[in-house]
Amino acid sequence: MRLRLLGISLLAAGLLLSGCATKSEPVAGTAPAPAVLTAPTPHVKGLMDKFQLQNVDYAYVKQAIGNGTRGGAKALLIDARPNPKYLGGTIPSSISIPDTQIDKFIGQMDKVAKDKEIIVFCGGWECEKSPIVAGHLKGLGFTNVKLYQAGEPEWGSKSYFEVGTPVVQAAFKNNSALLMDARPMGKFLAETIPGALYMNDEELDKLAGRFPTDKNTNIIAFCAGYDCHKSHVVADKLFDLGYKKVSVYAGGLPAWKEAQMQTTAGAKKAEPAAAAAPKKDVFVDGVKVGVDEGTVDGEWLKALVVSNKVPANVVFVDIRNAPEFANGHMKGALNIEAGKLSAADLAAKLPKDKVAIFTCGTGARGMEAYIKLKDAKLDVSKAMYFDANVKCDAKNNCEIKVNEPLG
């Protein structure tokens, strides 16, 4: 069964990457193509009326997904199509709850607040799957459920898709897409998907010469996982420039490694015959310094967070945007969106009497904030970044997975 689903997923990948969604021109002597629907069929309209479902348009959904990440979306999007279709290409930040497998996938909603805004979609105006799933959710007590009934067909004509691991595996195997890594250079050099092009979102103007001349090139951008917005910035930029076969691999390098696919990291170096003397621990104002420049020791800090013993002279500075911060953050954190500030303005906002530790979703933006200050030759003696994947819920309970040192 698993192989069958994978085969279907790869078929969906092939269809997506070949651009099959493009409307073909009519051939002389053949019957004209059927009219494109712009309103629900009577059957779908009946379901919408039955469950009292409000329909929203593309502009509404575009705003609702925020920066395209799970944490940055303002609403929860649900794809009601079969899971292989979801993996083949979906609206960014969506989760999969197929109408025929609701019981299998509904566990994803266990921790979702009943008043959370939810937008369900499927394969267009004549697709009954979205009102069926939306009606089921209302039956479970969710009070703010809407439909985007134009769904996947309309979205694909106006923006980029998010794709799953099977699509990227197929593209990698067949060399049928250009992979772009949107993470910082240090992360890229340490490990990436083989053949990926460095395309950090903070350097797009400088790197624009690397964009393909052929705007029909299949491009898949990725970064550090579902809470990393960098690949979405790259995809948005490319789509705006006229590249229409652009998608984001939201699972990114973590999902690629979880699937046990090869990376550029290679085998670890063998330990020397005579181990070098262990390095002494280094502390700055009682904060343990990490292996990589600019980092706090991740495991040391995680242990203190778990035990609720973070030193009083430490302040977490969450550098994500306000919606991401509002969805969950480290307890006691300040919110300073570093990406929108100059180095001088960022430095001016940092507390002067504490050690500021930059946090985000994956560590990448924290690294960039530190580098921004350092490159501007500003004082970074009391600034560090937490190189970890941090996922916090609305009550600020956080799951932390410390990243391996780059060096």
Buried (B, 14 or more C-beta within 10 A) or exposed (E): EEEEBBEBBBBBBBBBBEEEBEEEEEEEEEEEEEEEBEEBBEEBBEBBEEBEBEBBEBEBBBEBBBBBBBBBBBBBBBBBBBBBBBBBBBBBBBBBBBBEEBEEBBEEBEEBEEEBBBBBBBBBBBBBBBBBBBBBBBEEEBEBBBBBBBBBBBBBEEBBBBBBBBBBBBBBEEEBBBBBBBBBBBBBEBBBBEEBBBBBBBEBEEBEEEBEEEBEBBBBBBBBBBBBBBBBBBBBBBBEEEBBBBBBBBBBBBBBBEEEBEBEEEEEEEEEEEEEEEEEEEEEEEBBBBEBBBBBBBEBBBEBBEEEEBEEEBBBBBBBBEBBBEBBBBEEBBBBBBBEBEBEEBBEEBEEEBBBBBBBBBBBBBBBBBBBBBEEEBEBEBBBBBBBBBBBEEEEEBEBBBBEEBE
